[in-house]
Amino acid sequence: MNELGRGLSAWLGEMYSGAPFGRGRAENPLLALVRAGIKNDFEEVVFPEYPELSEGKSALERAGAKYASLSGSGSTLYGLFASKEAARAAVERLRKQGWTAQATVTLTRKQYWSRIFD
């Protein structure tokens, strides 16, 4: 198991030509999602039962999200934006429409572990 973990970490940390600013795969989640066409299959089950969630995803996309999805088992909807400014503008737009919205940032692996152990 340790060997698998080391191999996965090495692969995620590799450089590849599509990563801006010389960052590795793990540092560019938006590009990876777009390239892979990843979606949450749970949306197919949840959205017909709770159409307001589908409306929320559409609202994120209309607000400029490059990718929007239901998280995991559906505790929230999230959108990925091209910049902090775009995310902040989307928050304002969504709030004016009556949605609860908050802008956050993704952390690099190093930032995450630093916050955990500092």
Buried (B, 14 or more C-beta within 10 A) or exposed (E): EEEEEEEEEEEEEEEEEEBEEEBBBBBBEBBBBBEEEEEBEBBEEBBEEEEEBBEBBEBBBEBBBBBBBBEEEBEEBBBBBEEEEBBEBBBEBBEEEEBEBEBEEEEEEEEEEEEEEE
